[in-house]
Amino acid sequence: MHTVGVLALQGDVREHLLVLAELHCKAIEVRTPEQLAAVDALVIPGGESTTIFKLAQIFGMLSPLREAIAGGLPVLGTCAGLILLAKEIVDPASGQETFGGLDITVRRNAFGNQNDSFETVVQLEGLAEPMHVAFIRAPIVESVGVGVEVIASLPSGQIVGVRQQKVIGISFHPEMYGDSRVHQLLIDSI
């Protein structure tokens, strides 16, 4: 049985834990370097990217997260998690940095504010059927580097899902509908 952690500093922690439990994983909350060292994969949930980053600094998680990701830990980042995995953020909040892991540039809140949030269907590479998902103050991927695979785009061409080796980043929230297929992709990469 694989142990999959959810970075539990802020955001959709509970929803991800429920989806992982349905996949018969040992799903744990990760708040300390010791808990991070005990996982086979990690989910960085949606929430507020600046808050998650600041709390990672406060809890002494910034260096351990960067090292684990650079060392090949399989990671799934959703919404704010995608932002935190990016190499570069367009118009970051003051002092905001990332954990790294994806050679991409992202734009925060690319679709507007909370009132501009929406639901739609997205086809993700590797999945037979489309997913019903929510975009909540979601980012978009503005550019991808060498070795980054685009795995989801909107009809407009906006990139909303990428993968680079064992790191997956998506702009949307499949966990809100209990769809476990992206989480299964993460587990399959262990």
N, C-alpha and C positions, 0 to 999 in steps of 0.2 A: 504494500500500500504506500502510495506516494504521500508526502507531506507537502501541502501547498499553503503558503502563507498569504495573508492579505495585509498590506501595510495599513495599520490601524491607527493612524494619527488624526485623520479627519476624512469624511466622505462616505461613500456607499459601501462601507465595510460589511455590514450585516447581509446585504443582498448578495454580495460575492461569496460570503461564507456559506449561505444557503445553497447557491448553485453548485459550489464545490462539493458540499456534502452529498448532493444528489448524484454526483459522479463517483461516489465512494472513495473520496480522498480523505485523508486526515487534514482538515482545514483548521488553521490556527491564525490568531491575530498576531501581528508582528509589530512590536514597539521598541525592541531592544536588539543590540547586536547579537546577543546570545540566541534570541528567537530567530533572527535572520539566518544565523549559521545552521539552524536545525531544519531549514526547508529545502525541498528539491526544486521548487519554483515559487514565484512571487507574483501577486496581482497588486498593481498600484491603482487604486480606485479613482473614480471621478469624485470631484469635490471642488475645493478651491486650491489651485496649484500654488499660489503664493503662501497660503496658510500651511499646506503640507510641507513645502520647502522649509519654511521657518521652523515648524515643529521638528522636522528632521534634524535641523541644526541644534535645537534646544535639547533633544533627546540623544544627541551624539550618534545619530544614524547616517549623517551625510557621507562620511568617508566609507563606512561599511557598505552602504548601498552602492556607491560608485564602484568600489572594489569588487563586490559580488557581481554586479552587472557586467563590468569589464572582464571579469573572470569566467563568464559564460553561463551564469545563472539564467535559466529560462524565465522570462518576464512578460506579463501582459499588462499594458497600461491602457485604461479606458478614460477618455475625455481629459481630465486634469492629469491622469497618469501618462497619457500621450505627450502632453506638454512637458512633463518632467523627464521624459525619456529623450526628448529632442536634443540635438546638438546646439540649436539656436532658436531663440524666440524673437519674433518680430514684435516690437513695442512691449518689452517685458515690464512688469511692475518694478518699481525702484528696488534695486538690490537682488532681484530674482535671478537665480541660476537654475541649472538642471542637474539631474543625476547622470545624464548621458545614456548612450546605448543605441540610439538611432541616428544615423547621419542624415538628418532632416532639418528643415526649418519650418516652424509652425507659427500660426497666427492665433492668439487667444481670442475667445469670444467672437469668432469670425462671422457668425450669423446674427450677432446683435446681443441684446440683453435677455434677461429671463423671459420677458414677454414674447420674444421672438423664437422661443424654443418650439420644436415641432417633432412629430413622429413621421416615419416613412418606412419604406422597405428598401433594404440594401442587399445586394448580392456580393458575397464574400468569396474570393478565390478559394477553392478547395472544399466548398460546401455545395451540396446538390441543390438545396432549396434556399430562397432568399430569407432574410431575417427581418422581422418587425422590430424596429429600434427607435429610441428617443435621442434627439440631439438637444442638449440642455446647455445653453451658453457654450456651445461646442467650438473646439478649434478646427482648423483645416491645415493640411500639410501643403505648404507653398512650394517646397522644392525637396527633391530627394537626391541623395548622393549615390555614388557607385556602390553596388551591392545591396541596395534597398529595393525590395519588391513591393510594388503597389498591389494591394489585395482587395481594395474597395474604393469605388468612386461613385459620386452622385451623377445623375444624368447631365448635370451642368459641367462635368469634368473635374469638379473639386475632389481632391484626394482626401479620403476619410479613413483609410486603413492601410497600414504598411507592415512589412516584416523584414528584419535584417537578422539573419542567422536564427538565434533562439529568442529574439525580442520581437514582440508583436505590439503594435500601437494602433488604437482605433479611436475615432472621435466621438463615438456614440456609446449608448448604454444598453447592451443586450441583457444584462442582469435584471433590469427592471421588469422584464417580461418572463424571467425564468429560463431564457434560452441558454443552454449550456454548451452550444457547439463551439464558440470561440474559446471557452475555457478548456474544452476537450483538445483543441489545437495546441493549447499551452501544455497540457499534460502529455500529449503525444511527443512534444519536443524534449521531454525530460530524458 
